[in-house]
Amino acid sequence: MYGLSWQIVPAVLGEMMSDPDPARSQRVMEALVKMKKLDLAELEKAYGKTKAA
């Protein structure tokens, strides 16, 4: 449809991008610009957040 694409953006992405630690938000941004589809696990990995097992 007219070449448009859209995605649902995870709420946590805003928190990651506005983190007080600029290195963390920069890593998230660098990971984000490489993605065609959002991969929350990869964004959390770049952010430095580990999933509890």
Secondary structure, 3 states (H helix, E strand, C coil): CCCCCCCCCCHHHHHHHCCCCHHHHHHHHHHHHCCCCCCHHHHHHHHCCCCCC
